Amino acid sequence: MTVQGVETEIRPARNALARNGTRHVFAVDLGASGGKCFVASVGEGVFALTEVHRFKHEPAVLFLPDRTGAIESRTCWDDLFIYNQIIEGLRVYRREVNQLIANACGAKVLAGPEEATAVGNAIMQAMALGMVRELSSARRLVLSAFPVHLFNPKDRAVCDAAYQRYLTTTRQKVSA
Protein backbone atom coordinates (compact mmCIF):
# COMPACT_ATOMS: atom_id res chain seq x y z
CA MET A 1 0.00 0.00 0.00
CA THR A 2 1.33 3.49 -0.79
CA VAL A 3 0.72 6.33 1.68
CA GLN A 4 2.07 9.85 1.05
CA GLY A 5 4.33 8.41 -1.68
CA VAL A 6 5.83 5.77 0.65
CA GLU A 7 5.34 2.09 -0.07
CA THR A 8 4.36 0.63 3.29
CA GLU A 9 3.21 -2.45 5.08
CA ILE A 10 0.99 -1.96 8.13
CA ARG A 11 2.32 -3.90 11.08
CA PRO A 12 2.30 -3.51 14.87
CA ALA A 13 4.80 -1.08 16.35
CA ARG A 14 7.36 -2.45 18.76
CA ASN A 15 8.45 -0.64 21.90
CA ALA A 16 11.80 0.66 20.69
CA LEU A 17 12.34 2.67 23.86
CA ALA A 18 12.15 -0.02 26.54
CA ARG A 19 15.57 -1.56 25.93
CA ASN A 20 17.64 -2.82 28.85
CA GLY A 21 14.86 -2.32 31.37
CA THR A 22 14.62 1.43 30.82
CA ARG A 23 11.01 2.57 31.22
CA HIS A 24 9.47 5.82 30.10
CA VAL A 25 6.71 7.46 32.12
CA PHE A 26 4.67 10.58 31.55
CA ALA A 27 4.35 12.98 34.49
CA VAL A 28 2.48 16.23 35.06
CA ASP A 29 3.39 18.99 37.50
CA LEU A 30 0.51 21.36 38.25
CA GLY A 31 1.17 24.65 39.97
CA ALA A 32 -1.05 27.53 40.94
CA SER A 33 -0.76 29.29 37.59
CA GLY A 34 0.74 26.77 35.20
CA GLY A 35 1.67 23.22 34.48
CA LYS A 36 4.40 21.18 32.85
CA CYS A 37 4.36 17.76 31.21
CA PHE A 38 7.47 15.61 31.47
CA VAL A 39 8.73 12.29 30.22
CA ALA A 40 10.97 10.47 32.66
CA SER A 41 13.30 7.68 31.55
CA VAL A 42 14.11 5.40 34.46
CA GLY A 43 16.28 2.30 34.49
CA GLU A 44 19.39 0.78 36.00
CA GLY A 45 21.80 3.69 36.33
CA VAL A 46 19.51 5.89 34.20
CA PHE A 47 17.25 8.75 35.19
CA ALA A 48 16.42 11.51 32.76
CA LEU A 49 13.60 14.01 32.87
CA THR A 50 12.57 15.89 29.73
CA GLU A 51 9.98 18.67 29.65
CA VAL A 52 7.73 18.16 26.62
CA HIS A 53 5.00 20.76 27.18
CA ARG A 54 4.46 23.84 29.36
CA PHE A 55 1.26 25.80 29.81
CA LYS A 56 -0.23 28.65 31.82
CA HIS A 57 -3.70 28.42 33.27
CA GLU A 58 -5.95 30.95 34.89
CA PRO A 59 -8.31 29.99 37.66
CA ALA A 60 -12.01 29.68 36.90
CA VAL A 61 -14.29 31.86 39.00
CA LEU A 62 -17.74 30.51 39.78
CA PHE A 63 -20.56 32.57 41.26
CA LEU A 64 -22.67 30.31 43.45
CA PRO A 65 -25.30 30.81 46.13
CA ASP A 66 -24.28 30.06 49.69
CA ARG A 67 -26.61 28.49 52.30
CA THR A 68 -28.48 31.76 52.76
CA GLY A 69 -28.93 32.31 49.02
CA ALA A 70 -26.36 35.10 48.83
CA ILE A 71 -24.15 34.88 45.74
CA GLU A 72 -20.47 34.38 46.46
CA SER A 73 -17.51 33.77 44.19
CA ARG A 74 -15.43 30.64 44.34
CA THR A 75 -12.14 30.16 42.57
CA CYS A 76 -11.13 26.80 41.23
CA TRP A 77 -8.97 25.26 38.53
CA ASP A 78 -10.37 25.02 35.03
CA ASP A 79 -10.22 21.21 34.91
CA LEU A 80 -11.24 20.91 31.26
CA PHE A 81 -8.53 23.33 30.12
CA ILE A 82 -5.89 21.53 32.22
CA TYR A 83 -7.03 18.14 30.89
CA ASN A 84 -6.72 19.41 27.30
CA GLN A 85 -3.21 20.70 28.02
CA ILE A 86 -2.19 17.31 29.41
CA ILE A 87 -3.55 15.66 26.25
CA GLU A 88 -1.49 18.12 24.19
CA GLY A 89 1.59 17.12 26.20
CA LEU A 90 0.92 13.48 25.32
CA ARG A 91 0.58 14.43 21.65
CA VAL A 92 3.91 16.26 21.71
CA TYR A 93 5.54 13.25 23.36
CA ARG A 94 4.09 10.86 20.77
CA ARG A 95 5.46 13.02 17.94
CA GLU A 96 8.89 13.00 19.61
CA VAL A 97 8.77 9.22 20.02
CA ASN A 98 7.81 8.74 16.37
CA GLN A 99 10.69 10.96 15.26
CA LEU A 100 13.09 9.15 17.60
CA ILE A 101 12.08 5.78 16.11
CA ALA A 102 12.59 7.11 12.57
CA ASN A 103 16.02 8.45 13.54
CA ALA A 104 17.12 5.32 15.39
CA CYS A 105 15.96 2.91 12.68
CA GLY A 106 16.98 5.08 9.75
CA ALA A 107 13.56 4.42 8.25
CA LYS A 108 10.44 6.41 7.44
CA VAL A 109 7.68 6.09 10.05
CA LEU A 110 4.02 6.57 9.17
CA ALA A 111 1.84 7.35 12.20
CA GLY A 112 -1.87 7.85 12.54
CA PRO A 113 -4.71 8.05 13.45
CA GLU A 114 -4.43 9.64 16.88
CA GLU A 115 -7.35 7.69 18.30
CA ALA A 116 -6.19 4.36 16.86
CA THR A 117 -7.87 2.19 19.49
CA ALA A 118 -11.31 3.73 18.95
CA VAL A 119 -10.87 3.71 15.16
CA GLY A 120 -9.76 0.08 15.20
CA ASN A 121 -12.71 -0.88 17.37
CA ALA A 122 -15.17 0.90 15.07
CA ILE A 123 -13.69 -0.58 11.89
CA MET A 124 -13.75 -4.12 13.37
CA GLN A 125 -17.42 -3.65 14.26
CA ALA A 126 -18.10 -2.47 10.71
CA MET A 127 -16.39 -5.61 9.42
CA ALA A 128 -18.40 -7.82 11.80
CA LEU A 129 -21.61 -6.24 10.51
CA GLY A 130 -20.54 -6.82 6.91
CA MET A 131 -20.28 -3.10 6.14
CA VAL A 132 -16.61 -3.58 5.25
CA ARG A 133 -15.72 -6.96 3.77
CA GLU A 134 -11.91 -7.14 3.66
CA LEU A 135 -9.11 -6.00 5.93
CA SER A 136 -7.38 -4.27 3.00
CA SER A 137 -10.58 -2.27 2.39
CA ALA A 138 -10.76 -1.39 6.09
CA ARG A 139 -7.16 -0.12 6.00
CA ARG A 140 -7.82 2.01 2.92
CA LEU A 141 -10.97 3.42 4.55
CA VAL A 142 -9.07 4.41 7.71
CA LEU A 143 -6.20 5.94 5.70
CA SER A 144 -8.64 8.02 3.67
CA ALA A 145 -10.56 9.22 6.74
CA PHE A 146 -7.70 10.19 9.07
CA PRO A 147 -4.44 12.07 8.59
CA VAL A 148 -1.24 10.05 8.45
CA HIS A 149 1.94 11.71 9.65
CA LEU A 150 5.23 10.91 7.98
CA PHE A 151 8.45 11.07 10.03
CA ASN A 152 11.62 11.00 7.95
CA PRO A 153 14.87 9.95 9.63
CA LYS A 154 17.19 12.78 10.69
CA ASP A 155 20.25 13.07 12.91
CA ARG A 156 21.34 9.51 12.19
CA ALA A 157 24.87 10.35 13.38
CA VAL A 158 23.49 11.26 16.83
CA CYS A 159 21.69 7.90 17.07
CA ASP A 160 24.75 5.99 15.88
CA ALA A 161 26.94 7.75 18.48
CA ALA A 162 24.43 6.94 21.24
CA TYR A 163 24.35 3.31 20.14
CA GLN A 164 28.16 3.13 20.23
CA ARG A 165 28.11 4.56 23.79
CA TYR A 166 25.54 1.90 24.70
CA LEU A 167 27.72 -0.88 23.24
CA THR A 168 30.78 0.43 25.08
CA THR A 169 28.88 0.65 28.37
CA THR A 170 27.36 -2.83 28.10
CA ARG A 171 30.72 -4.39 27.12
CA GLN A 172 32.29 -2.82 30.23
CA LYS A 173 29.51 -4.22 32.47
CA VAL A 174 29.79 -7.70 30.93
CA SER A 175 33.57 -7.87 31.29
CA ALA A 176 33.59 -6.46 34.86
C-alpha positions in Angstrom: 0.0 0.0 0.0 1.3 3.5 -0.8 0.7 6.3 1.7 2.1 9.8 1.0 4.3 8.4 -1.7 5.8 5.8 0.7 5.3 2.1 -0.1 4.4 0.6 3.3 3.2 -2.4 5.1 1.0 -2.0 8.1 2.3 -3.9 11.1 2.3 -3.5 14.9 4.8 -1.1 16.3 7.4 -2.4 18.8 8.4 -0.6 21.9 11.8 0.7 20.7 12.3 2.7 23.9 12.1 0.0 26.5 15.6 -1.6 25.9 17.6 -2.8 28.9 14.9 -2.3 31.4 14.6 1.4 30.8 11.0 2.6 31.2 9.5 5.8 30.1 6.7 7.5 32.1 4.7 10.6 31.5 4.3 13.0 34.5 2.5 16.2 35.1 3.4 19.0 37.5 0.5 21.4 38.3 1.2 24.7 40.0 -1.1 27.5 40.9 -0.8 29.3 37.6 0.7 26.8 35.2 1.7 23.2 34.5 4.4 21.2 32.9 4.4 17.8 31.2 7.5 15.6 31.5 8.7 12.3 30.2 11.0 10.5 32.7 13.3 7.7 31.5 14.1 5.4 34.5 16.3 2.3 34.5 19.4 0.8 36.0 21.8 3.7 36.3 19.5 5.9 34.2 17.3 8.7 35.2 16.4 11.5 32.8 13.6 14.0 32.9 12.6 15.9 29.7 10.0 18.7 29.6 7.7 18.2 26.6 5.0 20.8 27.2 4.5 23.8 29.4 1.3 25.8 29.8 -0.2 28.7 31.8 -3.7 28.4 33.3 -6.0 31.0 34.9 -8.3 30.0 37.7 -12.0 29.7 36.9 -14.3 31.9 39.0 -17.7 30.5 39.8 -20.6 32.6 41.3 -22.7 30.3 43.4 -25.3 30.8 46.1 -24.3 30.1 49.7 -26.6 28.5 52.3 -28.5 31.8 52.8 -28.9 32.3 49.0 -26.4 35.1 48.8 -24.1 34.9 45.7 -20.5 34.4 46.5 -17.5 33.8 44.2 -15.4 30.6 44.3 -12.1 30.2 42.6 -11.1 26.8 41.2 -9.0 25.3 38.5 -10.4 25.0 35.0 -10.2 21.2 34.9 -11.2 20.9 31.3 -8.5 23.3 30.1 -5.9 21.5 32.2 -7.0 18.1 30.9 -6.7 19.4 27.3 -3.2 20.7 28.0 -2.2 17.3 29.4 -3.6 15.7 26.3 -1.5 18.1 24.2 1.6 17.1 26.2 0.9 13.5 25.3 0.6 14.4 21.6 3.9 16.3 21.7 5.5 13.3 23.4 4.1 10.9 20.8 5.5 13.0 17.9 8.9 13.0 19.6 8.8 9.2 20.0 7.8 8.7 16.4 10.7 11.0 15.3 13.1 9.1 17.6 12.1 5.8 16.1 12.6 7.1 12.6 16.0 8.4 13.5 17.1 5.3 15.4 16.0 2.9 12.7 17.0 5.1 9.8 13.6 4.4 8.3 10.4 6.4 7.4 7.7 6.1 10.0 4.0 6.6 9.2 1.8 7.4 12.2 -1.9 7.9 12.5 -4.7 8.1 13.4 -4.4 9.6 16.9 -7.4 7.7 18.3 -6.2 4.4 16.9 -7.9 2.2 19.5 -11.3 3.7 18.9 -10.9 3.7 15.2 -9.8 0.1 15.2 -12.7 -0.9 17.4 -15.2 0.9 15.1 -13.7 -0.6 11.9 -13.8 -4.1 13.4 -17.4 -3.6 14.3 -18.1 -2.5 10.7 -16.4 -5.6 9.4 -18.4 -7.8 11.8 -21.6 -6.2 10.5 -20.5 -6.8 6.9 -20.3 -3.1 6.1 -16.6 -3.6 5.2 -15.7 -7.0 3.8 -11.9 -7.1 3.7 -9.1 -6.0 5.9 -7.4 -4.3 3.0 -10.6 -2.3 2.4 -10.8 -1.4 6.1 -7.2 -0.1 6.0 -7.8 2.0 2.9 -11.0 3.4 4.5 -9.1 4.4 7.7 -6.2 5.9 5.7 -8.6 8.0 3.7 -10.6 9.2 6.7 -7.7 10.2 9.1 -4.4 12.1 8.6 -1.2 10.0 8.5 1.9 11.7 9.6 5.2 10.9 8.0 8.4 11.1 10.0 11.6 11.0 7.9 14.9 9.9 9.6 17.2 12.8 10.7 20.2 13.1 12.9 21.3 9.5 12.2 24.9 10.3 13.4 23.5 11.3 16.8 21.7 7.9 17.1 24.8 6.0 15.9 26.9 7.7 18.5 24.4 6.9 21.2 24.4 3.3 20.1 28.2 3.1 20.2 28.1 4.6 23.8 25.5 1.9 24.7 27.7 -0.9 23.2 30.8 0.4 25.1 28.9 0.7 28.4 27.4 -2.8 28.1 30.7 -4.4 27.1 32.3 -2.8 30.2 29.5 -4.2 32.5 29.8 -7.7 30.9 33.6 -7.9 31.3 33.6 -6.5 34.9 
